[in-house]
Structure formats: C-alpha cells, structure tokens
Amino acid sequence: MITGGMGPRAIQFFNQYGIEVILGITGKIKNVIKKILDGTLEGGKSLCSPGGGKGYGVEKIHSEADEHHDHHYF
C-alpha cells in the first residue's frame, strides 16, 4: 500500500494480511510509479495527523455493517 499517510491501526490492519505500507508519498502518480520501477521510492513519515480520520475508519464500517446484519444481498 503506497500512501501519503494513515494511522497506526490502519497500518496494523494491512500488515496482518502481509501488505506492506509505505507512507509519506506525495507527487504525481506517474512519478511515483517511475520511482517504484527504478527502485528509488523511499517512504517517510505519515502525512496524516493523529485522530484526523476518527469516525471514518474501520470502526465506522463495522458499526454500519452491524446495523444491517440481518439483511442479505445477493
């Protein structure tokens, strides 16, 4: 996962499934891809502020899913 930033809980979520997280990435997609291909992409510090996404993460997904747990969509 290549991103500008995310919180520690999100990083832990991806890591538990073997997904590496690279933080602190900015710029145009084509330039980021070039760095990936060149092997020069370097991560840095997360660009997110602590608690900035509160209420929009995993806890919101779970609470909405729990509200509709008896509905089945096919």
C-alpha positions in Angstrom: 0.0 0.0 0.0 1.6 3.3 -1.1 0.0 6.3 0.5 0.6 9.8 1.9 -0.4 8.7 5.3 -2.6 6.6 7.5 -2.9 5.9 11.2 -1.3 3.1 13.2 -4.5 1.0 13.3 -4.8 1.0 9.6 -1.1 0.1 9.1 -1.6 -2.8 11.6 -4.7 -3.9 9.7 -2.8 -4.1 6.4 0.3 -5.6 7.9 -1.7 -8.5 9.5 -2.5 -9.6 5.9 1.1 -9.3 4.7 0.5 -6.0 3.0 3.5 -3.6 3.3 2.6 0.0 3.9 4.8 2.8 2.5 4.0 6.2 4.0 4.9 9.8 3.2 4.5 9.5 -0.5 3.5 12.6 -2.5 3.6 13.7 -6.1 2.1 12.7 -9.4 1.2 9.0 -9.9 3.4 8.7 -13.0 6.4 9.9 -11.0 5.7 7.6 -8.1 5.4 4.6 -10.5 8.7 5.6 -12.1 10.4 5.6 -8.7 8.8 2.2 -7.9 10.2 0.8 -11.2 13.6 2.4 -10.7 13.8 1.1 -7.1 14.2 4.6 -5.7 10.8 5.1 -3.9 11.5 6.0 -0.3 8.9 6.2 2.3 8.8 8.7 5.1 6.7 10.0 8.0 2.9 9.7 7.7 1.3 12.9 6.4 -1.9 12.3 8.5 -2.5 14.0 11.8 -3.3 11.7 14.7 -7.0 11.2 15.1 -7.7 13.1 11.8 -9.7 10.2 10.4 -11.6 9.3 13.6 -15.1 8.1 12.8 -14.2 7.3 9.1 -12.2 4.1 9.6 -12.8 0.5 10.5 -15.0 1.3 13.5 -17.5 3.1 11.2 -17.5 0.2 8.7 -18.2 -2.3 11.5 -20.9 -0.2 13.1 -22.8 0.2 9.8 -22.4 -3.5 9.0 -23.7 -4.4 12.4 -26.8 -2.3 12.0 -27.7 -4.2 8.9 -26.5 -7.7 10.0 -29.9 -9.3 9.2 -30.0 -8.1 5.6 -28.7 -10.4 2.9 -27.9 -9.0 -0.5 -27.1 -11.3 -3.4 
